[in-house]
Amino acid sequence: QVQLKESGGGLAQAGGSLRLSCAASGRTDIMYAMAWFRRAPGKAREFVTGVTWRGGRTHYEDFVKGRFTITRDHAKNAVYLDMTNLRPDDTAVYYCAAAMGDSSEYDNWGQGIQVTVSA
């Protein structure tokens, strides 16, 4: 298992940018992928973007394509989410997650961090 801790986030204006960071510790050697999810007020948690740990293959949901970028840093055991052109509907608690071993299921979670975008 891995422990995940998010940082960054906060308040931004519409059209602005923020960067989220997620530091992983523990069995990072067997991580398969890392991802960002989010939960907006009154909505279910949703997948935002993910990256395979070894190969660096990325996937983005349509609602963030061209605006958000996920990157990983092996040396720091970290993943980042660069968010640009933010919109009020990006307001949510953002969660870092990891999938381990051969599984594509995300079963390791950070505590989440608030991102608020004002109009």
Rosetta blueprint (number, residue, H / E / L):
1 Q L
2 V E
3 Q E
4 L E
5 K E
6 E E
7 S E
8 G E
9 G L
10 G E
11 L E
12 A E
13 Q E
14 A L
15 G L
16 G L
17 S L
18 L E
19 R E
20 L E
21 S E
22 C E
23 A E
24 A E
25 S E
26 G E
27 R L
28 T H
29 D H
30 I H
31 M E
32 Y E
33 A E
34 M E
35 A E
36 W E
37 F E
38 R E
39 R E
40 A L
41 P L
42 G L
43 K L
44 A L
45 R L
46 E E
47 F E
48 V E
49 T E
50 G E
51 V E
52 T E
53 W L
54 R L
55 G L
56 G L
57 R L
58 T E
59 H E
60 Y E
61 E L
62 D H
63 F H
64 V H
65 K L
66 G L
67 R L
68 F E
69 T E
70 I E
71 T E
72 R E
73 D E
74 H L
75 A L
76 K L
77 N L
78 A E
79 V E
80 Y E
81 L E
82 D E
83 M E
84 T L
85 N L
86 L L
87 R L
88 P H
89 D H
90 D H
91 T L
92 A E
93 V E
94 Y E
95 Y E
96 C E
97 A E
98 A E
99 A E
100 M E
101 G L
102 D L
103 S L
104 S L
105 E L
106 Y E
107 D E
108 N E
109 W E
110 G L
111 Q L
112 G L
113 I E
114 Q E
115 V E
116 T E
117 V E
118 S E
119 A L
